[in-house]
Amino acid sequence: MLDEPPLSARDGPPAATIGQEVTQSPFPCSAPKGYLVASPPAQELGTPVSLQQVAFRGFANPVDPTSAELRAWAYHPDTVKLQNMPPEWDLLVAGDPLIGTLLDLALDETCPARRFALHCLYIYAADAIRTKFRAHPKRRLRKLVERAEDDGDEQLQLWAHNTRMLLAVPELFDYRDWCEGGLVRNPRRLRAPTAIAAGPAAPSGPPAPSGLSGLAALAALPPGPRAPRD
């Protein structure tokens, strides 16, 4: 459990468990018990709206939200607080079906739930790398990293850098940083430990080639051929 107080969707995820099972909708409506809903969309009132302004209508199934539902909620996160979501909701949504949507949200600097989306990207990357890509395909993670490097701001490029570093140095994994929002609350560039970065001691004989050695060199390698985007 983190020492910091739980954060809102605008600031990032709560420390560990997101909330308890919803037994009553926070909004007066006729929806069945356990469903999350919001106010009627603005277009029903005749107000011109942009895609980002479309009101959140609720999750038909909070433990398995659709891309459209997640996107709509992200622009109106105050309609349903994270504390009202199913337990460990961040772990539930940080999977292959929604990871593209989460990257879109993280790329949008105006998205109120952007930090939550970035937190989910850290969960996804750690899950992929620590399971040796049994949980998520390596090709998909590479495409996400490349898009973050090409289109993202400093925070997304930092996520891309840290993901590459974790791939090169798995010992950099820390559950609090990667799965409880630590790297979102306290953004920083991960670096290989000094002992690993230095590599093994050079044997006696001719001098070793100049430059980086060991895993530090691996982390410094340029990205491979770009995978075509979907």
C-alpha positions, -999 to +999 in steps of 0.1 A: +000+000+000+014+034-009+019+061+017+004+087-005-034+093-004-054+078-033-054+099-065-083+109-087-086+098-123-072+132-133-040+126-112-035+089-117-046+056-101-053+049-064-024+032-046-035-004-049-072-015-050-093+009-070-126+004-052-153-020-041-180-036-062-207-011-071-240-020-055-259+012-063-256+035-092-243+070-082-269+085-105-307+084-102-319+063-131-337+031-141-306+011-148-302-023-132-283-026-099-246-028-104-245-007-137-227+026-139-245+053-159-242+091-164-263+120-174-280+122-209-256+132-237-255+169-245-266+163-281-300+153-268-303+188-254-295+203-288-260+215-279-233+211-305-205+189-291-172+176-302-162+139-300-144+146-267-174+164-253-199+135-258-212+126-224-204+093-207-235+070-207-221+044-185-205+009-187-228-019-197-202-042-179-176-023-159-152-053-157-152-055-195-157-020-209-157-013-246-133+011-263-161+037-268-171+035-232-136+039-219-129+068-242-162+086-232-155+080-195-119+094-198-132+128-209-158+128-180-140+109-152-158+128-125-191+112-135-180+078-121-151+080-096-123+054-097-133+044-062-166+032-076-151+010-102-145-028-097-115-038-076-082-034-095-099-019-125-067-006-139-053-041-142-085-052-159-084-025-186-047-026-192-049-055-218-047-060-255-083-051-264-080-015-249-043-007-251-046+012-283-074+033-269-053+039-237-024+051-258-047+075-277-059+089-244-024+093-231-013+111-262-041+137-258-028+163-234-063+176-229-077+143-217-087+146-180-079+109-174-046+111-192-025+101-162-046+071-156-041+060-192-003+065-188-004+044-157-021+016-176+006+018-203+032+011-175+012-019-163+009-033-199+046-029-206+057-045-174+032-074-179+045-080-214+082-079-205+080-098-173+060-127-189+085-128-218+057-117-241+034-145-232+008-120-219+011-095-247+028-097-281+062-082-285+053-067-319+024-048-304+045-034-275+071-023-300+045-004-321+032+013-290+067+024-280+075+037-315+043+057-317+050+072-283+085+082-294+071+096-327+040+114-315+042+117-277+053+145-254+080+142-227+058+119-205+051+095-233+087+095-245+097+089-209+074+058-208+090+046-241+125+050-227+116+032-195+100+004-214+131-001-235+152+000-203+131-026-186+134-049-216+172-045-215+174-047-177+145-067-162+160-061-127+147-025-130+111-038-123+096-025-091+059-033-085+052+001-069+067+020-098+052+000-127+019-013-113+009+012-085+015+045-103+050+053-090+065+063-123+034+084-130+035+102-097+073+106-098+084+106-135+120+098-140+143+081-165+153+047-154+190+038-157+208+005-155+224-002-121+261+007-122+273-029-118+252-041-147+259-011-169+296-015-165+295-052-176+319-079-167+355-070-160+376-070-191+400-099-194+437-093-195+451-088-230+442-064-258+419-035-247+382-039-252+365-017-279+356+017-267+320+026-260+292+011-239+293-025-228+269-051-214+232-043-210+239-006-212+249-011-248+218-031-255+196-004-241+214+022-263+208+003-295+186+021-320+151+006-326+148-021-352+128-019-384+095-002-378+064-024-378+036-012-400+009+005-380-026-010-380 
